[in-house]
Amino acid sequence: MALLLKMFGSLLALVLVVVALLRYLIGLVGFLLVLVKFAIVIAFIVLMVLIVVAMLRARSRARAESEDF
């Protein structure tokens, strides 16, 4: 009887450890996904700013060239 109790106790402890590790892993993956989403948003904002800067540069160069003539 004692051997049976020890076996079920160790099996229960193993299951609880696996469940705890899976919860930690799910939380870690969720956190990493949020970081990736923020990185994508920041990259998009930087790209938009670079496009606006390139447009303004081209516009100012075109004005400078038209004034030279």
Sequence and secondary structure as in RCSB ss.txt:
>XXXX:A:sequence
MALLLKMFGSLLALVLVVVALLRYLIGLVGFLLVLVKFAIVIAFIVLMVLIVVAMLRARSRARAESEDF
>XXXX:A:secstr
 HHHHHHHHHHHHHHHHHHHHHHHHHHHHHHHHHHHHHHHHHHHHHHHHHHHHHHHHHHHHHHHHHHH 
